[in-house]
Amino acid sequence: MKFPFWQYLQQPVFDPHYQTVFSPFKFWQRHTISYLERCWAKEYRQPGRLN
């Protein structure tokens, strides 16, 4: 995985509902955890099966 540079730059800085992360290392950690949580939540479907 590459560092999500564009997502890092596009953080809503003045949004009170979003906690802006200024440290690239901490942003990378949070992004990786979020990515793994999204992968974990996906439903697995076996190839070749319709259901």
MOVEN-V521865 format. One record per pair of residues at least 4 apart in sequence whose ideal C-beta (glycine too) atoms are under 8 Angstrom apart, sorted by the first residue. I is the first residue (numbers start at 1). J is the second residue. If there is no record, write none. Layout:
i=I j=J
i=I j=J
This chain:
i=1 j=32
i=1 j=35
i=3 j=8
i=3 j=24
i=3 j=28
i=4 j=8
i=4 j=27
i=4 j=28
i=4 j=31
i=5 j=9
i=6 j=10
i=7 j=11
i=7 j=31
i=8 j=24
i=8 j=27
i=11 j=18
i=11 j=20
i=11 j=21
i=11 j=27
i=12 j=18
i=12 j=20
i=13 j=20
i=15 j=20
i=21 j=26
i=21 j=27
i=21 j=30
i=23 j=27
i=24 j=28
i=25 j=29
i=26 j=30
i=27 j=31
i=28 j=32
i=29 j=33
i=30 j=34
i=31 j=35
i=32 j=36
i=33 j=37
i=34 j=38
i=35 j=39
i=36 j=40
i=37 j=41
i=38 j=42
i=45 j=49
